[in-house]
Amino acid sequence: MTTSEAQERARSARKDSTGPRRGELLDAAARCFAESGYDQTSVETITTRARVSRATFYAYFSSKDEVFGAITERVCAQFLAAQLVVDVEVNTAAEVIGATTRAFAEAVFANGALVTLIEHRAGIDPVIGAQWSQVRTRLRTRFTAFLERPRVRGDIDPCAPPARIVEALSDALLIGASRLAGADHDRREQFVTDHIAIAERLIGFTGRTRAATESRTSE
C-alpha cells in the first residue's frame, strides 16, 4: 500500500467520525463559507479560523469541496430532524404543522447564509445538487404522506392537491426564512406565526381540528 493510499484510508475512517476535532473544522468552515462565500473561502481560511494546521485539515477532508459537502449534509440532517419534533401518532394535525413549521424555520434561521449558498452551489455542482434535491424531496414526501393519512384527511379540507400545497409551503418557508436569518426575534416570530396561519388556511383545517387543538392546549 502506498503512502497516499494509507492516507486516504485513514481519512475515510475519520469521515464518519463524530469527534470534536472534525466538528470544530466543520463549524469553522461553515462560518467561513457563510461570511465570505464559496469562492473566497480557501483551505487556509478554514484552518486559520479553526486554528489548526493544513495537515490536520487534510487528515479529515481531501478538499474544500468535500468539507462543503459535509456541511451540506449536516444542514440537510437538521432539516430532516425538524420534521420529527412531535409524535404524529399522538398530536393533532394542527399541532404537528405548527411544531414542525417552527422547527424547520429555526433550522433555516440558524443556517440562513449557508442555505442560500447551498442553493446556489446546487445549481452548478452536481454532487451538492443531488444532496440538496434528495433532502428536499424527502421533506416534501414526508409532509405529503402526513396530510394523506386517513386520520388527518378527515380533519382537513385542502384547497389543492396535498402535494401541490406542500411544494408551495416548503418553498415559501425555505426562501422566506433564509431572508430573515439576520432579522431580530420579533420579525422572525411574526414570520413563523404568519406562515403557520397560511399553512392552516391552505390545508383547510376544519372546526373539529381547531377545537381538538384548543382543548389539548387548555388542559
Residue pairs with C-beta under 8 A, 6 or more apart in sequence:
1 9
7 58
8 62
10 59
11 58
11 59
11 60
11 61
11 62
14 22
14 59
14 60
15 60
15 70
17 60
21 52
21 56
21 60
22 60
24 50
24 52
25 46
25 50
25 52
25 56
25 57
25 60
25 61
25 67
26 67
26 70
26 71
26 74
27 50
28 46
28 49
28 50
29 41
29 46
29 49
29 50
29 67
29 68
29 71
30 71
30 74
30 111
30 114
31 49
32 41
32 45
32 46
32 49
33 41
33 68
33 71
33 113
33 114
33 117
34 111
34 112
34 113
34 114
34 117
35 113
36 45
37 117
38 68
38 117
38 120
38 121
41 64
42 64
43 54
43 57
43 58
43 63
43 64
44 54
46 57
46 64
46 67
47 53
47 54
47 56
47 57
50 57
57 67
60 67
61 67
61 70
65 125
65 127
68 121
68 128
69 127
69 128
69 131
71 114
72 118
72 121
72 128
72 131
72 132
73 131
75 107
75 111
75 114
75 115
75 118
76 131
76 132
76 134
76 135
78 107
78 110
78 111
79 104
79 107
79 108
79 135
79 139
80 135
80 138
80 139
81 103
81 107
82 100
82 103
82 104
82 106
82 107
83 100
83 103
83 104
83 139
83 142
83 143
85 99
85 100
85 103
86 95
86 96
86 99
86 100
88 96
88 146
88 149
91 99
92 155
92 209
92 212
92 213
92 216
93 146
93 147
93 152
93 155
93 156
93 203
93 205
93 209
94 200
94 205
94 209
94 210
94 212
94 213
95 213
95 216
96 146
97 196
97 199
97 200
97 203
98 196
100 143
101 173
101 192
101 195
101 196
101 199
102 192
102 196
104 173
104 177
105 173
105 177
105 188
105 191
105 192
105 195
108 115
108 173
108 174
108 177
108 178
108 181
109 177
109 180
109 181
109 188
110 181
111 181
112 177
112 178
112 179
112 180
112 181
112 182
113 181
115 174
115 178
115 181
116 178
118 128
118 132
119 132
121 128
121 129
122 128
122 129
122 131
122 132
122 133
123 129
136 170
139 170
140 163
140 166
140 167
140 170
143 166
143 169
143 170
144 162
144 163
144 166
146 152
147 153
147 156
147 158
147 162
147 165
147 166
147 203
148 162
155 205
155 206
155 208
155 209
155 212
156 203
156 204
156 205
156 206
156 209
157 204
157 206
158 165
158 202
158 203
158 204
159 165
159 201
159 202
159 204
160 202
162 203
165 202
165 203
168 202
169 195
169 198
169 199
169 202
172 195
172 198
173 195
176 191
176 195
177 188
177 191
180 187
180 188
180 191
183 191
